[in-house]
Every structure is written in structure tokens, then in C-alpha cells.
Amino acid sequence: QVQLVESGGGLVQAGGSLRLSCSTSGIVFKMNRMGWYRQAPGKERELVATFRRDGVTEYLEAVKGRFAISGDSAESTVYLQMNSLKPEDTAVYYCTAGLVVSNPWGSESQYWGQGTQVTVSS
């Protein structure tokens, strides 16, 4: 059974940095894309950044220039380097992945991590 395991959240002062990591356990034939969502209290979950198998990345406008996503498609891992953090970045951050796991020619399934709390104090 495939699972996503996140780490790296915590408490940091405004202006500080954190690095989130997400690794995959289980057999994965292909990683199509991985990314990070976040959800702040009372708000909807929003897409923060994505990393595609071909190396293309996309970012939420509010984090451009501050966050950097990177990954390894062969290892099905993804990282989110967060710099110049602001209190409004406080949220639970969720890793997500589009993976092919049943067989090399199978269809993609989406997986979610359990979430990791990021708290930025002012």
C-alpha cells in the first residue's frame, strides 16, 4: 500500500525558513506529479506548488519568489523550501501525488499525506 510521509513542519518566526519533505512508501511505477496544498483555519485548501515529472513547476501567486519546490521523480519524493515566511503562511501543509502504482501501464491515482503544521509567528 502506497503512503506519503511528510516531515519538516514546525514553528518559526516571520522571515524565517522551513523545508518540508514528502517521501513515498510502497511500490510506485511512475510519479506523474507531486505537490503541496495548505489549509488555514476557516479557509479552503489551496494549491501552493506543484512539481511535474518533466520538471515543470507551478506556484501560488502569494508564494512566488519565496517558496521553491523540487523533487525526484525516480524516488517519488518532493520538497518545499519556504523562505521569508509570513504569518499568513500559517496552515497545515499537505503533500499530494499523482502516482501509477498498480502496474507500469496503469492509470494514475491521487494520494495525500497526513499533513504537517507550519506556524509562523509575527
Contacts in CASP RR format, 6 or more apart in sequence:
PFRMAT RR
TARGET T0000
AUTHOR 0000-0000-0000
METHOD contacts of the structure
MODEL  1
QVQLVESGGGLVQAGGSLRLSCSTSGIVFKMNRMGWYRQAPGKERELVAT
FRRDGVTEYLEAVKGRFAISGDSAESTVYLQMNSLKPEDTAVYYCTAGLV
VSNPWGSESQYWGQGTQVTVSS
1 26 0 8 1.000
2 24 0 8 1.000
2 25 0 8 1.000
2 26 0 8 1.000
2 27 0 8 1.000
2 28 0 8 1.000
2 99 0 8 1.000
2 101 0 8 1.000
2 111 0 8 1.000
3 24 0 8 1.000
3 25 0 8 1.000
3 26 0 8 1.000
3 111 0 8 1.000
3 113 0 8 1.000
4 22 0 8 1.000
4 23 0 8 1.000
4 24 0 8 1.000
4 25 0 8 1.000
4 95 0 8 1.000
4 96 0 8 1.000
4 97 0 8 1.000
4 111 0 8 1.000
4 112 0 8 1.000
4 113 0 8 1.000
4 114 0 8 1.000
5 22 0 8 1.000
5 23 0 8 1.000
5 24 0 8 1.000
5 25 0 8 1.000
5 113 0 8 1.000
6 20 0 8 1.000
6 21 0 8 1.000
6 22 0 8 1.000
6 93 0 8 1.000
6 94 0 8 1.000
6 95 0 8 1.000
6 113 0 8 1.000
6 114 0 8 1.000
6 115 0 8 1.000
6 116 0 8 1.000
7 20 0 8 1.000
7 21 0 8 1.000
7 22 0 8 1.000
7 116 0 8 1.000
8 18 0 8 1.000
8 19 0 8 1.000
8 20 0 8 1.000
8 21 0 8 1.000
8 116 0 8 1.000
9 18 0 8 1.000
9 20 0 8 1.000
9 93 0 8 1.000
9 116 0 8 1.000
9 117 0 8 1.000
9 118 0 8 1.000
10 18 0 8 1.000
10 116 0 8 1.000
10 117 0 8 1.000
10 118 0 8 1.000
10 119 0 8 1.000
11 119 0 8 1.000
11 120 0 8 1.000
11 121 0 8 1.000
12 18 0 8 1.000
12 85 0 8 1.000
12 118 0 8 1.000
12 119 0 8 1.000
12 120 0 8 1.000
12 121 0 8 1.000
13 120 0 8 1.000
13 121 0 8 1.000
14 85 0 8 1.000
14 86 0 8 1.000
14 87 0 8 1.000
14 120 0 8 1.000
14 121 0 8 1.000
14 122 0 8 1.000
15 83 0 8 1.000
15 84 0 8 1.000
15 85 0 8 1.000
15 86 0 8 1.000
15 120 0 8 1.000
16 83 0 8 1.000
16 84 0 8 1.000
16 85 0 8 1.000
16 120 0 8 1.000
17 81 0 8 1.000
17 82 0 8 1.000
17 83 0 8 1.000
17 84 0 8 1.000
17 85 0 8 1.000
18 82 0 8 1.000
18 85 0 8 1.000
18 118 0 8 1.000
19 79 0 8 1.000
19 80 0 8 1.000
19 81 0 8 1.000
19 82 0 8 1.000
20 36 0 8 1.000
20 79 0 8 1.000
20 80 0 8 1.000
20 82 0 8 1.000
20 93 0 8 1.000
20 95 0 8 1.000
20 116 0 8 1.000
20 118 0 8 1.000
21 77 0 8 1.000
21 78 0 8 1.000
21 79 0 8 1.000
22 34 0 8 1.000
22 35 0 8 1.000
22 36 0 8 1.000
22 77 0 8 1.000
22 78 0 8 1.000
22 79 0 8 1.000
22 95 0 8 1.000
22 97 0 8 1.000
22 113 0 8 1.000
23 75 0 8 1.000
23 76 0 8 1.000
23 77 0 8 1.000
24 31 0 8 1.000
24 75 0 8 1.000
24 76 0 8 1.000
24 77 0 8 1.000
24 97 0 8 1.000
24 99 0 8 1.000
24 111 0 8 1.000
26 101 0 8 1.000
27 101 0 8 1.000
28 76 0 8 1.000
28 99 0 8 1.000
28 100 0 8 1.000
28 101 0 8 1.000
29 99 0 8 1.000
29 100 0 8 1.000
29 101 0 8 1.000
29 102 0 8 1.000
29 103 0 8 1.000
29 104 0 8 1.000
29 106 0 8 1.000
30 53 0 8 1.000
30 73 0 8 1.000
30 99 0 8 1.000
30 100 0 8 1.000
30 104 0 8 1.000
31 53 0 8 1.000
31 73 0 8 1.000
31 74 0 8 1.000
31 76 0 8 1.000
31 97 0 8 1.000
31 98 0 8 1.000
31 99 0 8 1.000
31 100 0 8 1.000
32 52 0 8 1.000
32 53 0 8 1.000
32 98 0 8 1.000
32 99 0 8 1.000
32 100 0 8 1.000
32 108 0 8 1.000
33 50 0 8 1.000
33 51 0 8 1.000
33 52 0 8 1.000
33 53 0 8 1.000
33 97 0 8 1.000
33 98 0 8 1.000
34 50 0 8 1.000
34 51 0 8 1.000
34 71 0 8 1.000
34 76 0 8 1.000
34 77 0 8 1.000
34 78 0 8 1.000
34 95 0 8 1.000
34 96 0 8 1.000
34 97 0 8 1.000
34 98 0 8 1.000
35 47 0 8 1.000
35 48 0 8 1.000
35 49 0 8 1.000
35 50 0 8 1.000
35 51 0 8 1.000
35 69 0 8 1.000
35 78 0 8 1.000
35 80 0 8 1.000
35 95 0 8 1.000
35 96 0 8 1.000
35 97 0 8 1.000
36 47 0 8 1.000
36 48 0 8 1.000
36 49 0 8 1.000
36 50 0 8 1.000
36 69 0 8 1.000
36 78 0 8 1.000
36 80 0 8 1.000
36 93 0 8 1.000
36 94 0 8 1.000
36 95 0 8 1.000
36 96 0 8 1.000
37 45 0 8 1.000
37 46 0 8 1.000
37 47 0 8 1.000
37 48 0 8 1.000
37 93 0 8 1.000
37 94 0 8 1.000
37 96 0 8 1.000
38 45 0 8 1.000
38 46 0 8 1.000
38 48 0 8 1.000
38 89 0 8 1.000
38 91 0 8 1.000
38 92 0 8 1.000
38 93 0 8 1.000
38 94 0 8 1.000
38 118 0 8 1.000
39 45 0 8 1.000
39 46 0 8 1.000
39 91 0 8 1.000
39 92 0 8 1.000
39 94 0 8 1.000
40 88 0 8 1.000
40 90 0 8 1.000
40 91 0 8 1.000
40 92 0 8 1.000
43 91 0 8 1.000
45 94 0 8 1.000
46 60 0 8 1.000
47 60 0 8 1.000
48 59 0 8 1.000
48 60 0 8 1.000
48 63 0 8 1.000
48 67 0 8 1.000
48 80 0 8 1.000
48 93 0 8 1.000
49 57 0 8 1.000
49 58 0 8 1.000
49 59 0 8 1.000
49 60 0 8 1.000
49 63 0 8 1.000
49 67 0 8 1.000
49 69 0 8 1.000
49 80 0 8 1.000
50 57 0 8 1.000
50 58 0 8 1.000
50 69 0 8 1.000
51 57 0 8 1.000
51 69 0 8 1.000
51 70 0 8 1.000
51 71 0 8 1.000
51 78 0 8 1.000
53 73 0 8 1.000
55 73 0 8 1.000
57 69 0 8 1.000
59 65 0 8 1.000
59 67 0 8 1.000
59 69 0 8 1.000
62 88 0 8 1.000
63 82 0 8 1.000
63 89 0 8 1.000
66 82 0 8 1.000
66 83 0 8 1.000
66 84 0 8 1.000
66 85 0 8 1.000
67 80 0 8 1.000
67 81 0 8 1.000
67 82 0 8 1.000
67 83 0 8 1.000
68 80 0 8 1.000
68 81 0 8 1.000
68 83 0 8 1.000
69 78 0 8 1.000
69 79 0 8 1.000
69 80 0 8 1.000
69 81 0 8 1.000
70 78 0 8 1.000
70 79 0 8 1.000
70 81 0 8 1.000
71 77 0 8 1.000
71 78 0 8 1.000
71 79 0 8 1.000
72 78 0 8 1.000
76 97 0 8 1.000
76 99 0 8 1.000
78 95 0 8 1.000
78 97 0 8 1.000
80 93 0 8 1.000
82 89 0 8 1.000
82 118 0 8 1.000
85 118 0 8 1.000
85 120 0 8 1.000
86 120 0 8 1.000
87 120 0 8 1.000
87 121 0 8 1.000
87 122 0 8 1.000
88 120 0 8 1.000
89 118 0 8 1.000
89 120 0 8 1.000
90 118 0 8 1.000
90 119 0 8 1.000
90 120 0 8 1.000
91 118 0 8 1.000
92 115 0 8 1.000
92 116 0 8 1.000
92 117 0 8 1.000
92 118 0 8 1.000
93 115 0 8 1.000
93 116 0 8 1.000
93 117 0 8 1.000
93 118 0 8 1.000
94 112 0 8 1.000
94 113 0 8 1.000
94 114 0 8 1.000
94 115 0 8 1.000
94 116 0 8 1.000
95 112 0 8 1.000
95 113 0 8 1.000
95 115 0 8 1.000
96 110 0 8 1.000
96 111 0 8 1.000
96 112 0 8 1.000
96 113 0 8 1.000
97 110 0 8 1.000
97 111 0 8 1.000
98 108 0 8 1.000
98 109 0 8 1.000
98 110 0 8 1.000
98 111 0 8 1.000
99 108 0 8 1.000
99 109 0 8 1.000
99 110 0 8 1.000
99 111 0 8 1.000
100 106 0 8 1.000
100 107 0 8 1.000
100 108 0 8 1.000
100 109 0 8 1.000
101 109 0 8 1.000
102 109 0 8 1.000
END
